[in-house]
């Protein structure tokens, strides 16, 4: 291959890649929302698999007084999976009672007493809502202002907050499980 042609082929590939809009390159929207959704899908699988691995008799276990139990952590995650998208502009199912501008509604949701099967079902429903809301966020709205927890953020920052929140509680559940002699299924 001639030197000029060898240099031109990669340049043409780069031009083609740049000419395709970012949303067309990612099935779930902008590259940010696609990347976050992929992360959320992995988190969901790990959290649900871990919840299934924890025996029902350990769902009331807590590491100390005043700290959330296993079940309460799962319900907290589910509540915030409804609250955070609702604060961004995606109203949660009215059956949840969660409203994006009222944190107390999320607190009421997470305080419900549920068994293992109900907690897992709530987690799965809440993750479906979170993923759909994330996928439905157009790239041109990521810079839109959002009021959350008394702060003014962009919707992009709010989605990042929603994802990092899930990482925090996955780590918490791993610690809870290991303290009770349960290895995460993927480890």
Residue pairs with C-beta under 8 A, 6 or more apart in sequence:
17 25
22 30
22 31
22 139
23 29
23 30
23 138
23 139
25 31
26 33
26 34
27 34
28 34
28 37
28 38
28 134
28 135
29 37
29 134
29 135
29 136
29 137
29 138
29 139
30 138
30 139
30 142
32 139
32 142
32 156
32 159
33 134
33 135
33 137
33 139
33 142
33 159
36 134
36 159
36 160
36 162
36 163
37 131
37 134
37 135
39 163
40 127
40 130
40 131
40 134
40 162
40 163
40 166
41 131
43 163
43 166
43 167
43 170
44 123
44 124
44 127
44 131
46 170
46 184
46 186
47 74
47 77
47 123
47 166
47 169
47 170
47 173
48 120
48 123
48 124
48 127
49 184
49 185
49 186
50 170
50 173
50 174
50 177
50 184
50 185
51 70
51 74
51 116
51 119
51 120
51 123
51 173
52 120
52 185
53 177
53 182
53 183
53 184
53 185
54 70
54 116
54 176
54 177
54 180
54 182
55 182
56 115
56 116
58 70
58 180
58 182
59 69
59 70
59 71
59 115
59 116
59 119
60 69
60 70
60 71
61 69
61 70
61 176
61 180
62 68
62 69
62 70
62 72
63 175
63 176
63 179
68 76
68 172
70 173
70 176
71 113
71 114
71 116
71 119
72 110
72 111
73 169
73 172
73 173
73 176
74 119
74 120
74 122
74 123
74 173
75 109
75 110
75 111
75 112
75 114
75 119
75 122
76 110
76 169
77 123
77 126
77 165
77 166
77 169
78 109
78 110
78 119
78 122
78 123
78 125
78 126
79 96
79 98
79 106
79 107
79 109
79 110
79 126
80 106
80 162
80 165
81 123
81 126
81 127
81 129
81 130
81 162
82 92
82 93
82 96
82 98
82 106
82 109
82 126
82 129
82 130
83 92
83 98
83 100
83 103
83 105
83 106
84 100
84 130
84 148
84 158
84 161
84 162
84 165
85 92
85 100
85 129
85 130
85 133
85 134
85 162
86 92
86 98
86 99
86 100
86 101
87 100
87 101
87 146
87 147
87 148
87 158
88 100
88 133
88 137
88 146
88 148
88 155
88 158
88 159
89 100
89 144
89 146
89 155
90 100
90 129
90 132
90 133
90 136
91 99
91 100
92 98
92 99
92 100
92 129
93 129
96 109
97 105
97 108
97 109
98 105
98 106
98 109
99 105
101 147
103 149
114 122
130 162
134 159
134 162
137 155
137 159
141 155
142 154
142 155
142 156
142 159
143 154
143 155
143 156
144 154
144 155
145 152
145 153
145 154
145 155
146 152
146 153
146 154
146 155
146 157
146 158
147 153
148 158
148 161
153 161
174 184
177 183
177 184
178 184
